Amino acid sequence: MSVKQQLEDLQHGDISDAFEAAQELSSRSRPPVDETIAILNESKNAHNREAAAYALSWVLGRRNQRPLEVLLATFDKVEESPSVRAQALEGFGLQRPTKRNRLWSRVESAILRGLADRSTEVRFWACYAAGTLQVQSALPKLEELANTDSEICPNWWRVSEKAADAIEWIHGRETASRLPMSRGSKTQVL
């Protein structure tokens, strides 16, 4: 499929087409970063913006900090859909900036704010980012969430479980794999 068609699907496709296009675009040797950013900033549908954020999350191994800067700006838009802001948080974990990165303090601050967000989905992915990036300053809030937040992130599992996993990751310990659950089921551990 051509880049032009993939960008069209990313911007206007249904959720399935948009995410398929995002995967294909992000795996290109030269992903169309500027066009993807434009879609993230301009698309009318939240699922298209979320797919664009997903594509930017996977633009890895480059000295270009622009995708991470854009994901930070996306997270900071409090009027943005929680699913898009959550995808930005997942992107921080996928981008894996280090503490020496010039954007580290902004990433850390965004993660800490995400852990206290009203949205279950945002809190869940903030836990993921905190654990993946081993954000030590997040430990007190992660402990609180692990003990109190029983909300289920759609198609995943409880925030409390993700917070507990994040605590383990920060301490350098492995965790059991989990199967996604629905609101009425119990978590299955592999």
Summary of the structure (lengths in Angstrom):
residues: 190
radius of gyration: 16.3
end to end distance: 36.8
largest distance: 48.4
contacts: 615
relative contact order: 0.08
helix: 63%
strand: 3%
